[in-house]
Amino acid sequence: MRLRNKPWAKEKIEQHPQYIVPNPEDFKGRWKEAFVKDQPLHIEIGTGKGRFITEMAKAHPDINYMGIEVYDSVIVAALDRLIEADLPNLKLLNVNAEDLEKYFAKNDVARVYLNFSDPWPKVRHEKRRLMYKDFLKKYEDILIDGGEIHFKTDNQGLFEYSLRSFSEYGLLLKFVSLDLHNSDYEGNIMTEYEQKFSEKGNRIYRSEVKYQNEGKDSSL
């Protein structure tokens, strides 16, 4: 993805600490203090322009949401959405997902959303995929027992890879769709990419998996 540089983005981010948390490491283990209500926390990694996470927060006021985006020039679009919506159950983080353990402790998060993540198709880039085993371990380390990952993509190769990776890690497959928009799945909220790809006729894939923490050897 080619990004247009926005030199003013960092200053705008700093001007809105009520929406983009400036020192997320200070809330590790106590994220409920960052929100108005103590509710389950769901996070989206790679939130982009924020359509999905904003609409989810509107639709589910009984859940706290957090959109994580590393690029300044992208997260400012999500910030604009949040400023307009002014939702008490939504925050943004301008950090790298590789550093999740710096900002979240075990049991901080109930669900992780991965929407239209970069497929990194070359074999040598496998470790960068957000479904790679090292990332799955990061999610496990911040999720509640039995926490879930919900994943969507239009990339068949990445979807097949994700199912293998989830299975090899020992995750329980709860739901899978090979053509989400032509299924009976209810409550789907589209991302910007999802709408774009769907309008081109691309099939949308979705899976929902759950960590099976009970009885798992912690040394693995």
MISEDO-314523 format. One record per atom (N, C-alpha, C): residue in one letter; atom name; x, y, z. Coordinates in steps of 0.02 Angstrom, whole numbers, always signed. Example, Ala and Ser with C-alpha at 12.3 -4.5 7.8 and 13.67 -1.06 7.14 Angstrom:
NODE  type  atom      c1      c2      c3
NODE     A     N    +660    -284    +390
NODE     A    CA    +615    -225    +390
NODE     A     C    +660    -165    +390
NODE     S     N    +642    -112    +354
NODE     S    CA    +684     -53    +357
NODE     S     C    +645      +2    +394
END
This chain:
NODE  type  atom      c1      c2      c3
NODE     M     N     +42     -60      +0
NODE     M    CA      +0      +0      +0
NODE     M     C     +44     +63      +0
NODE     R     N     +34    +105     -50
NODE     R    CA     +73    +166     -56
NODE     R     C     +37    +221     -17
NODE     L     N     +72    +252     +30
NODE     L    CA     +41    +303     +72
NODE     L     C     +64    +372     +52
NODE     R     N     +17    +418     +52
NODE     R    CA     +34    +488     +39
NODE     R     C     +54    +520    +105
NODE     N     N    +112    +548    +107
NODE     N    CA    +137    +578    +168
NODE     N     C     +95    +639    +188
NODE     K     N     +78    +642    +252
NODE     K    CA     +40    +698    +279
NODE     K     C     +81    +726    +338
NODE     P     N    +124    +774    +325
NODE     P    CA    +169    +800    +377
NODE     P     C    +134    +830    +437
NODE     W     N     +72    +848    +429
NODE     W    CA     +33    +877    +483
NODE     W     C      -1    +825    +527
NODE     A     N      +3    +761    +507
NODE     A    CA     -35    +709    +541
NODE     A     C     -14    +701    +615
NODE     K     N     +51    +699    +627
NODE     K    CA     +75    +688    +696
NODE     K     C     +50    +743    +743
NODE     E     N     +52    +805    +720
NODE     E    CA     +28    +860    +762
NODE     E     C     -47    +853    +777
NODE     K     N     -85    +832    +727
NODE     K    CA    -157    +823    +737
NODE     K     C    -170    +767    +787
NODE     I     N    -132    +714    +782
NODE     I    CA    -138    +658    +830
NODE     I     C    -126    +683    +901
NODE     E     N     -73    +722    +910
NODE     E    CA     -56    +747    +976
NODE     E     C    -109    +795   +1004
NODE     Q     N    -147    +826    +961
NODE     Q    CA    -198    +873    +983
NODE     Q     C    -262    +839   +1007
NODE     H     N    -267    +773    +999
NODE     H    CA    -328    +738   +1018
NODE     H     C    -314    +677   +1062
NODE     P     N    -284    +688   +1121
NODE     P    CA    -268    +632   +1165
NODE     P     C    -330    +597   +1193
NODE     Q     N    -388    +630   +1189
NODE     Q    CA    -449    +598   +1214
NODE     Q     C    -473    +543   +1167
NODE     Y     N    -447    +543   +1105
NODE     Y    CA    -466    +493   +1056
NODE     Y     C    -409    +444   +1040
NODE     I     N    -349    +471   +1030
NODE     I    CA    -291    +429   +1017
NODE     I     C    -247    +430   +1080
NODE     V     N    -245    +375   +1116
NODE     V    CA    -212    +371   +1181
NODE     V     C    -137    +385   +1172
NODE     P     N    -110    +437   +1204
NODE     P    CA     -40    +457   +1193
NODE     P     C     +11    +413   +1227
NODE     N     N      -6    +383   +1284
NODE     N    CA     +42    +342   +1321
NODE     N     C      +9    +275   +1339
NODE     P     N      -2    +233   +1288
NODE     P    CA     -39    +171   +1299
NODE     P     C      -7    +123   +1348
NODE     E     N     +60    +127   +1355
NODE     E    CA     +93     +82   +1402
NODE     E     C     +72     +95   +1474
NODE     D     N     +47    +155   +1488
NODE     D    CA     +24    +172   +1555
NODE     D     C     -40    +136   +1574
NODE     F     N     -76    +111   +1524
NODE     F    CA    -140     +78   +1537
NODE     F     C    -135      +1   +1535
NODE     K     N     -76     -25   +1525
NODE     K    CA     -67     -97   +1522
NODE     K     C     -94    -130   +1586
NODE     G     N    -140    -176   +1577
NODE     G    CA    -171    -211   +1634
NODE     G     C    -229    -175   +1665
NODE     R     N    -245    -114   +1642
NODE     R    CA    -301     -76   +1671
NODE     R     C    -335     -32   +1618
NODE     W     N    -348     -61   +1561
NODE     W    CA    -379     -24   +1507
NODE     W     C    -449      -1   +1522
NODE     K     N    -482     -33   +1569
NODE     K    CA    -550     -12   +1587
NODE     K     C    -550     +60   +1612
NODE     E     N    -494     +84   +1638
NODE     E    CA    -490    +153   +1662
NODE     E     C    -489    +204   +1606
NODE     A     N    -476    +181   +1545
NODE     A    CA    -473    +227   +1488
NODE     A     C    -542    +240   +1457
NODE     F     N    -591    +200   +1478
NODE     F    CA    -658    +205   +1451
NODE     F     C    -709    +226   +1504
NODE     V     N    -765    +250   +1481
NODE     V    CA    -818    +272   +1527
NODE     V     C    -847    +213   +1566
NODE     K     N    -855    +155   +1532
NODE     K    CA    -883     +96   +1563
NODE     K     C    -834     +38   +1563
NODE     D     N    -838      -4   +1614
NODE     D    CA    -797     -64   +1618
NODE     D     C    -833    -118   +1578
NODE     Q     N    -810    -129   +1516
NODE     Q    CA    -842    -177   +1471
NODE     Q     C    -788    -217   +1435
NODE     P     N    -807    -274   +1405
NODE     P    CA    -757    -312   +1366
NODE     P     C    -725    -268   +1312
NODE     L     N    -661    -281   +1300
NODE     L    CA    -624    -241   +1251
NODE     L     C    -609    -284   +1189
NODE     H     N    -628    -258   +1131
NODE     H    CA    -612    -288   +1066
NODE     H     C    -565    -242   +1029
NODE     I     N    -514    -269    +998
NODE     I    CA    -466    -227    +961
NODE     I     C    -462    -248    +888
NODE     E     N    -451    -200    +844
NODE     E    CA    -440    -213    +774
NODE     E     C    -368    -193    +757
NODE     I     N    -331    -240    +730
NODE     I    CA    -261    -227    +713
NODE     I     C    -257    -208    +638
NODE     G     N    -235    -148    +625
NODE     G    CA    -235    -122    +557
NODE     G     C    -302     -91    +542
NODE     T     N    -320     -41    +581
NODE     T    CA    -388     -14    +576
NODE     T     C    -399     +31    +516
NODE     G     N    -345     +51    +482
NODE     G    CA    -352     +91    +422
NODE     G     C    -388    +157    +435
NODE     K     N    -437    +172    +393
NODE     K    CA    -474    +234    +399
NODE     K     C    -531    +232    +450
NODE     G     N    -539    +174    +482
NODE     G    CA    -582    +170    +540
NODE     G     C    -656    +156    +530
NODE     R     N    -676    +141    +469
NODE     R    CA    -747    +129    +457
NODE     R     C    -774     +70    +499
NODE     F     N    -738     +14    +496
NODE     F    CA    -761     -46    +531
NODE     F     C    -767     -36    +606
NODE     I     N    -714     -12    +637
NODE     I    CA    -713      -7    +710
NODE     I     C    -762     +45    +735
NODE     T     N    -772     +99    +697
NODE     T    CA    -820    +151    +716
NODE     T     C    -891    +124    +713
NODE     E     N    -907     +89    +659
NODE     E    CA    -975     +62    +652
NODE     E     C    -988      +6    +703
NODE     M     N    -937     -33    +720
NODE     M    CA    -945     -84    +771
NODE     M     C    -960     -52    +838
NODE     A     N    -925      +2    +854
NODE     A    CA    -936     +37    +918
NODE     A     C   -1006     +66    +921
NODE     K     N   -1030     +91    +865
NODE     K    CA   -1099    +117    +863
NODE     K     C   -1150     +61    +874
NODE     A     N   -1137      +4    +842
NODE     A    CA   -1185     -52    +844
NODE     A     C   -1185     -89    +910
NODE     H     N   -1129     -86    +947
NODE     H    CA   -1122    -124   +1009
NODE     H     C   -1097     -80   +1066
NODE     P     N   -1140     -38   +1094
NODE     P    CA   -1119      +8   +1147
NODE     P     C   -1099     -28   +1212
NODE     D     N   -1114     -93   +1217
NODE     D    CA   -1097    -132   +1276
NODE     D     C   -1027    -162   +1272
NODE     I     N    -990    -144   +1220
NODE     I    CA    -921    -168   +1211
NODE     I     C    -876    -108   +1200
NODE     N     N    -816    -109   +1228
NODE     N    CA    -766     -58   +1214
NODE     N     C    -723     -81   +1155
NODE     Y     N    -706     -33   +1112
NODE     Y    CA    -668     -49   +1051
NODE     Y     C    -605      -7   +1047
NODE     M     N    -556     -36   +1013
NODE     M    CA    -494      +0   +1002
NODE     M     C    -467     -16    +933
NODE     G     N    -453     +36    +894
NODE     G    CA    -423     +28    +829
NODE     G     C    -349     +42    +831
NODE     I     N    -309      -5    +808
NODE     I    CA    -236      +2    +809
NODE     I     C    -210     +11    +738
NODE     E     N    -174     +66    +727
NODE     E    CA    -147     +81    +661
NODE     E     C     -79    +113    +669
NODE     V     N     -29     +87    +634
NODE     V    CA     +40    +110    +642
NODE     V     C     +54    +173    +602
NODE     Y     N     +19    +185    +547
NODE     Y    CA     +35    +241    +503
NODE     Y     C      -2    +305    +522
NODE     D     N     +37    +358    +537
NODE     D    CA      +8    +422    +554
NODE     D     C     -40    +447    +501
NODE     S     N     -19    +441    +439
NODE     S    CA     -57    +469    +383
NODE     S     C    -121    +432    +369
NODE     V     N    -129    +373    +399
NODE     V    CA    -190    +334    +391
NODE     V     C    -236    +344    +451
NODE     I     N    -208    +342    +511
NODE     I    CA    -249    +345    +571
NODE     I     C    -285    +412    +578
NODE     V     N    -260    +465    +546
NODE     V    CA    -295    +530    +551
NODE     V     C    -363    +527    +518
NODE     A     N    -372    +483    +469
NODE     A    CA    -439    +474    +439
NODE     A     C    -486    +441    +489
NODE     A     N    -460    +391    +525
NODE     A    CA    -500    +359    +578
NODE     A     C    -515    +409    +634
NODE     L     N    -467    +453    +648
NODE     L    CA    -477    +504    +699
NODE     L     C    -534    +551    +679
NODE     D     N    -537    +571    +616
NODE     D    CA    -591    +614    +593
NODE     D     C    -659    +581    +603
NODE     R     N    -662    +516    +589
NODE     R    CA    -725    +479    +599
NODE     R     C    -745    +479    +673
NODE     L     N    -696    +469    +716
NODE     L    CA    -710    +465    +787
NODE     L     C    -729    +533    +816
NODE     I     N    -696    +586    +793
NODE     I    CA    -713    +653    +815
NODE     I     C    -787    +668    +798
NODE     E     N    -807    +649    +738
NODE     E    CA    -876    +660    +716
NODE     E     C    -925    +618    +756
NODE     A     N    -908    +555    +768
NODE     A    CA    -953    +510    +804
NODE     A     C    -952    +521    +879
NODE     D     N    -892    +540    +906
NODE     D    CA    -883    +552    +978
NODE     D     C    -911    +496   +1020
NODE     L     N    -885    +436   +1009
NODE     L    CA    -910    +376   +1043
NODE     L     C    -871    +363   +1107
NODE     P     N    -906    +353   +1163
NODE     P    CA    -871    +342   +1227
NODE     P     C    -838    +274   +1232
NODE     N     N    -856    +228   +1187
NODE     N    CA    -830    +159   +1191
NODE     N     C    -779    +144   +1135
NODE     L     N    -747    +196   +1109
NODE     L    CA    -697    +186   +1057
NODE     L     C    -636    +230   +1068
NODE     K     N    -577    +199   +1064
NODE     K    CA    -513    +234   +1067
NODE     K     C    -469    +210   +1009
NODE     L     N    -418    +247    +994
NODE     L    CA    -370    +229    +942
NODE     L     C    -300    +227    +971
NODE     L     N    -259    +184    +942
NODE     L    CA    -188    +180    +961
NODE     L     C    -145    +186    +898
NODE     N     N     -97    +230    +899
NODE     N    CA     -51    +240    +844
NODE     N     C     +15    +204    +861
NODE     V     N     +12    +137    +859
NODE     V    CA     +70     +95    +878
NODE     V     C     +77     +37    +829
NODE     N     N    +133      +1    +835
NODE     N    CA    +147     -57    +794
NODE     N     C    +121    -120    +828
NODE     A     N     +84    -161    +791
NODE     A    CA     +57    -223    +820
NODE     A     C    +110    -271    +843
NODE     E     N    +172    -264    +818
NODE     E    CA    +226    -307    +841
NODE     E     C    +242    -296    +915
NODE     D     N    +219    -239    +942
NODE     D    CA    +234    -221   +1011
NODE     D     C    +174    -227   +1058
NODE     L     N    +127    -270   +1041
NODE     L    CA     +65    -275   +1080
NODE     L     C     +78    -287   +1154
NODE     E     N    +129    -329   +1169
NODE     E    CA    +141    -347   +1238
NODE     E     C    +164    -287   +1280
NODE     K     N    +186    -233   +1247
NODE     K    CA    +206    -173   +1283
NODE     K     C    +145    -135   +1309
NODE     Y     N     +88    -145   +1277
NODE     Y    CA     +29    -104   +1291
NODE     Y     C     -29    -142   +1323
NODE     F     N     -27    -209   +1318
NODE     F    CA     -82    -250   +1344
NODE     F     C     -55    -306   +1387
NODE     A     N     -92    -322   +1439
NODE     A    CA     -75    -378   +1483
NODE     A     C    -125    -435   +1472
NODE     K     N    -111    -493   +1499
NODE     K    CA    -158    -549   +1495
NODE     K     C    -226    -528   +1522
NODE     N     N    -278    -547   +1485
NODE     N    CA    -348    -533   +1504
NODE     N     C    -371    -461   +1488
NODE     D     N    -329    -421   +1456
NODE     D    CA    -350    -353   +1438
NODE     D     C    -400    -354   +1381
NODE     V     N    -394    -404   +1336
NODE     V    CA    -432    -404   +1273
NODE     V     C    -475    -467   +1269
NODE     A     N    -535    -460   +1241
NODE     A    CA    -580    -517   +1233
NODE     A     C    -581    -542   +1161
NODE     R     N    -567    -498   +1112
NODE     R    CA    -571    -519   +1042
NODE     R     C    -523    -476   +1001
NODE     V     N    -493    -508    +950
NODE     V    CA    -450    -474    +902
NODE     V     C    -481    -479    +832
NODE     Y     N    -486    -422    +798
NODE     Y    CA    -509    -421    +728
NODE     Y     C    -450    -409    +682
NODE     L     N    -446    -450    +630
NODE     L    CA    -396    -443    +578
NODE     L     C    -434    -437    +512
NODE     N     N    -436    -377    +484
NODE     N    CA    -476    -365    +424
NODE     N     C    -431    -344    +365
NODE     F     N    -431    -386    +314
NODE     F    CA    -396    -369    +251
NODE     F     C    -323    -349    +264
NODE     S     N    -291    -392    +304
NODE     S    CA    -221    -381    +321
NODE     S     C    -177    -391    +259
NODE     D     N    -118    -359    +261
NODE     D    CA     -70    -367    +207
NODE     D     C     -52    -440    +199
NODE     P     N     -60    -469    +138
NODE     P    CA     -47    -541    +130
NODE     P     C     +26    -561    +131
NODE     W     N     +72    -515    +121
NODE     W    CA    +143    -531    +119
NODE     W     C    +153    -598     +83
NODE     P     N    +140    -600     +18
NODE     P    CA    +138    -664     -18
NODE     P     C    +204    -701     -26
NODE     K     N    +261    -666     -21
NODE     K    CA    +324    -700     -30
NODE     K     C    +341    -743     +32
NODE     V     N    +367    -801     +20
NODE     V    CA    +382    -849     +74
NODE     V     C    +429    -818    +126
NODE     R     N    +477    -779    +104
NODE     R    CA    +525    -750    +151
NODE     R     C    +493    -698    +197
NODE     H     N    +432    -676    +180
NODE     H    CA    +398    -627    +221
NODE     H     C    +344    -658    +266
NODE     E     N    +344    -724    +272
NODE     E    CA    +291    -758    +310
NODE     E     C    +285    -731    +381
NODE     K     N    +341    -716    +413
NODE     K    CA    +339    -695    +482
NODE     K     C    +305    -627    +492
NODE     R     N    +293    -591    +437
NODE     R    CA    +259    -527    +442
NODE     R     C    +183    -533    +440
NODE     R     N    +159    -592    +420
NODE     R    CA     +86    -602    +416
NODE     R     C     +56    -603    +486
NODE     L     N      +0    -570    +494
NODE     L    CA     -30    -563    +560
NODE     L     C     -62    -628    +585
NODE     M     N     -60    -680    +543
NODE     M    CA     -85    -746    +564
NODE     M     C     -27    -794    +578
NODE     Y     N     +34    -770    +572
NODE     Y    CA     +93    -811    +586
NODE     Y     C     +94    -830    +660
NODE     K     N    +125    -887    +675
NODE     K    CA    +122    -914    +743
NODE     K     C    +148    -865    +796
NODE     D     N    +198    -825    +779
NODE     D    CA    +224    -777    +828
NODE     D     C    +171    -725    +847
NODE     F     N    +132    -703    +797
NODE     F    CA     +78    -656    +812
NODE     F     C     +22    -691    +851
NODE     L     N      +8    -753    +834
NODE     L    CA     -44    -790    +871
NODE     L     C     -26    -795    +945
NODE     K     N     +39    -802    +958
NODE     K    CA     +62    -805   +1028
NODE     K     C     +53    -736   +1061
NODE     K     N     +66    -683   +1025
NODE     K    CA     +56    -616   +1052
NODE     K     C     -18    -605   +1071
NODE     Y     N     -63    -627   +1027
NODE     Y    CA    -134    -619   +1042
NODE     Y     C    -153    -660   +1103
NODE     E     N    -128    -721   +1106
NODE     E    CA    -144    -764   +1163
NODE     E     C    -122    -732   +1229
NODE     D     N     -65    -698   +1227
NODE     D    CA     -37    -668   +1287
NODE     D     C     -77    -608   +1313
NODE     I     N    -122    -580   +1271
NODE     I    CA    -160    -522   +1294
NODE     I     C    -235    -537   +1299
NODE     L     N    -256    -594   +1271
NODE     L    CA    -327    -612   +1271
NODE     L     C    -349    -646   +1335
NODE     I     N    -413    -642   +1349
NODE     I    CA    -442    -682   +1402
NODE     I     C    -439    -755   +1383
NODE     D     N    -447    -801   +1430
NODE     D    CA    -452    -872   +1413
NODE     D     C    -513    -882   +1369
NODE     G     N    -504    -917   +1314
NODE     G    CA    -558    -927   +1268
NODE     G     C    -569    -868   +1221
NODE     G     N    -521    -821   +1220
NODE     G    CA    -527    -763   +1176
NODE     G     C    -528    -783   +1103
NODE     E     N    -552    -738   +1061
NODE     E    CA    -563    -754    +991
NODE     E     C    -526    -708    +942
NODE     I     N    -515    -734    +882
NODE     I    CA    -491    -695    +825
NODE     I     C    -544    -700    +771
NODE     H     N    -564    -643    +744
NODE     H    CA    -610    -641    +686
NODE     H     C    -571    -611    +628
NODE     F     N    -571    -647    +572
NODE     F    CA    -527    -630    +516
NODE     F     C    -567    -627    +451
NODE     K     N    -555    -574    +411
NODE     K    CA    -586    -568    +345
NODE     K     C    -533    -548    +294
NODE     T     N    -542    -574    +233
NODE     T    CA    -496    -557    +178
NODE     T     C    -530    -574    +112
NODE     D     N    -504    -545     +58
NODE     D    CA    -526    -565      -9
NODE     D     C    -471    -606     -42
NODE     N     N    -417    -619      -6
NODE     N    CA    -359    -655     -34
NODE     N     C    -364    -729     -16
NODE     Q     N    -379    -770     -66
NODE     Q    CA    -389    -841     -54
NODE     Q     C    -326    -874     -25
NODE     G     N    -268    -857     -52
NODE     G    CA    -206    -886     -28
NODE     G     C    -194    -870     +45
NODE     L     N    -205    -808     +64
NODE     L    CA    -196    -788    +134
NODE     L     C    -247    -823    +179
NODE     F     N    -308    -831    +154
NODE     F    CA    -359    -865    +194
NODE     F     C    -340    -938    +206
NODE     E     N    -317    -971    +154
NODE     E    CA    -295   -1041    +162
NODE     E     C    -237   -1046    +211
NODE     Y     N    -191    -999    +205
NODE     Y    CA    -134    -997    +251
NODE     Y     C    -158    -987    +323
NODE     S     N    -205    -942    +333
NODE     S    CA    -230    -927    +400
NODE     S     C    -262    -989    +432
NODE     L     N    -300   -1026    +392
NODE     L    CA    -333   -1086    +420
NODE     L     C    -281   -1138    +441
NODE     R     N    -228   -1145    +401
NODE     R    CA    -174   -1191    +420
NODE     R     C    -139   -1167    +484
NODE     S     N    -124   -1103    +486
NODE     S    CA     -89   -1075    +543
NODE     S     C    -131   -1081    +606
NODE     F     N    -195   -1065    +602
NODE     F    CA    -240   -1071    +659
NODE     F     C    -242   -1143    +684
NODE     S     N    -249   -1189    +637
NODE     S    CA    -254   -1260    +655
NODE     S     C    -190   -1286    +687
NODE     E     N    -133   -1268    +658
NODE     E    CA     -69   -1291    +685
NODE     E     C     -56   -1262    +754
NODE     Y     N     -84   -1204    +769
NODE     Y    CA     -75   -1174    +835
NODE     Y     C    -122   -1204    +886
NODE     G     N    -173   -1240    +863
NODE     G    CA    -220   -1272    +909
NODE     G     C    -282   -1232    +922
NODE     L     N    -298   -1185    +878
NODE     L    CA    -358   -1144    +888
NODE     L     C    -420   -1182    +864
NODE     L     N    -476   -1169    +897
NODE     L    CA    -539   -1201    +880
NODE     L     C    -576   -1160    +827
NODE     L     N    -592   -1190    +771
NODE     L    CA    -627   -1155    +718
NODE     L     C    -702   -1154    +734
NODE     K     N    -728   -1093    +745
NODE     K    CA    -799   -1084    +762
NODE     K     C    -842   -1071    +701
NODE     F     N    -814   -1035    +652
NODE     F    CA    -854   -1015    +594
NODE     F     C    -807   -1005    +535
NODE     V     N    -830   -1026    +477
NODE     V    CA    -792   -1013    +416
NODE     V     C    -841   -1001    +358
NODE     S     N    -826    -952    +317
NODE     S    CA    -866    -939    +257
NODE     S     C    -819    -926    +199
NODE     L     N    -832    -960    +143
NODE     L    CA    -792    -951     +83
NODE     L     C    -823    -899     +37
NODE     D     N    -881    -872     +56
NODE     D    CA    -915    -821     +16
NODE     D     C    -962    -783     +63
NODE     L     N    -934    -741    +104
NODE     L    CA    -971    -709    +158
NODE     L     C   -1033    -672    +135
NODE     H     N   -1027    -633     +82
NODE     H    CA   -1082    -591     +60
NODE     H     C   -1139    -629     +28
NODE     N     N   -1127    -692     +12
NODE     N    CA   -1181    -734     -14
NODE     N     C   -1199    -790     +36
NODE     S     N   -1185    -776    +100
NODE     S    CA   -1202    -824    +152
NODE     S     C   -1258    -794    +195
NODE     D     N   -1281    -832    +244
NODE     D    CA   -1334    -808    +289
NODE     D     C   -1305    -776    +352
NODE     Y     N   -1241    -758    +351
NODE     Y    CA   -1209    -727    +408
NODE     Y     C   -1242    -659    +422
NODE     E     N   -1259    -646    +485
NODE     E    CA   -1293    -584    +503
NODE     E     C   -1246    -538    +543
NODE     G     N   -1256    -474    +533
NODE     G    CA   -1219    -425    +572
NODE     G     C   -1151    -406    +545
NODE     N     N   -1137    -424    +482
NODE     N    CA   -1072    -406    +454
NODE     N     C   -1067    -331    +442
NODE     I     N   -1012    -301    +464
NODE     I    CA    -998    -230    +452
NODE     I     C    -937    -227    +407
NODE     M     N    -944    -193    +351
NODE     M    CA    -891    -192    +301
NODE     M     C    -837    -140    +316
NODE     T     N    -777    -156    +296
NODE     T    CA    -722    -108    +296
NODE     T     C    -722     -72    +229
NODE     E     N    -680     -20    +224
NODE     E    CA    -674     +15    +160
NODE     E     C    -650     -32    +105
NODE     Y     N    -599     -73    +121
NODE     Y    CA    -573    -120     +72
NODE     Y     C    -625    -172     +53
NODE     E     N    -663    -195    +102
NODE     E    CA    -713    -246     +89
NODE     E     C    -764    -222     +38
NODE     Q     N    -788    -161     +46
NODE     Q    CA    -837    -135      -1
NODE     Q     C    -806    -129     -71
NODE     K     N    -745    -104     -73
NODE     K    CA    -710     -96    -137
NODE     K     C    -701    -162    -173
NODE     F     N    -676    -212    -136
NODE     F    CA    -663    -277    -167
NODE     F     C    -728    -312    -185
NODE     S     N    -778    -306    -142
NODE     S    CA    -842    -339    -156
NODE     S     C    -875    -310    -218
NODE     E     N    -871    -245    -227
NODE     E    CA    -900    -213    -286
NODE     E     C    -865    -234    -350
NODE     K     N    -803    -257    -344
NODE     K    CA    -767    -282    -402
NODE     K     C    -784    -355    -416
NODE     G     N    -825    -385    -373
NODE     G    CA    -844    -454    -381
NODE     G     C    -801    -504    -344
NODE     N     N    -754    -479    -303
NODE     N    CA    -711    -524    -265
NODE     N     C    -750    -559    -210
NODE     R     N    -734    -622    -200
NODE     R    CA    -765    -660    -146
NODE     R     C    -733    -639     -79
NODE     I     N    -773    -633     -27
NODE     I    CA    -747    -615     +40
NODE     I     C    -747    -677     +83
NODE     Y     N    -691    -691    +115
NODE     Y    CA    -682    -749    +159
NODE     Y     C    -683    -726    +232
NODE     R     N    -712    -767    +275
NODE     R    CA    -714    -750    +346
NODE     R     C    -703    -813    +389
NODE     S     N    -667    -806    +442
NODE     S    CA    -660    -860    +491
NODE     S     C    -661    -830    +562
NODE     E     N    -686    -870    +608
NODE     E    CA    -686    -852    +679
NODE     E     C    -656    -910    +717
NODE     V     N    -604    -896    +756
NODE     V    CA    -570    -950    +793
NODE     V     C    -563    -930    +866
NODE     K     N    -557    -982    +907
NODE     K    CA    -556    -973    +980
NODE     K     C    -496   -1008   +1010
NODE     Y     N    -463    -976   +1058
NODE     Y    CA    -408   -1007   +1094
NODE     Y     C    -435   -1057   +1144
NODE     Q     N    -403   -1116   +1144
NODE     Q    CA    -422   -1168   +1191
NODE     Q     C    -371   -1170   +1247
NODE     N     N    -379   -1127   +1295
NODE     N    CA    -328   -1117   +1346
NODE     N     C    -326   -1174   +1398
NODE     E     N    -384   -1202   +1412
NODE     E    CA    -387   -1253   +1464
NODE     E     C    -348   -1316   +1444
NODE     G     N    -302   -1335   +1487
NODE     G    CA    -265   -1396   +1476
NODE     G     C    -207   -1389   +1428
NODE     K     N    -194   -1328   +1404
NODE     K    CA    -139   -1320   +1357
NODE     K     C     -73   -1314   +1394
NODE     D     N     -24   -1347   +1368
NODE     D    CA     +44   -1345   +1398
NODE     D     C     +73   -1276   +1386
NODE     S     N     +84   -1237   +1439
NODE     S    CA    +108   -1169   +1434
NODE     S     C    +179   -1165   +1408
NODE     S     N    +214   -1223   +1408
NODE     S    CA    +284   -1223   +1384
NODE     S     C    +288   -1226   +1308
NODE     L     N    +232   -1239   +1274
NODE     L    CA    +233   -1244   +1202
NODE     L     C    +239   -1176   +1170
END
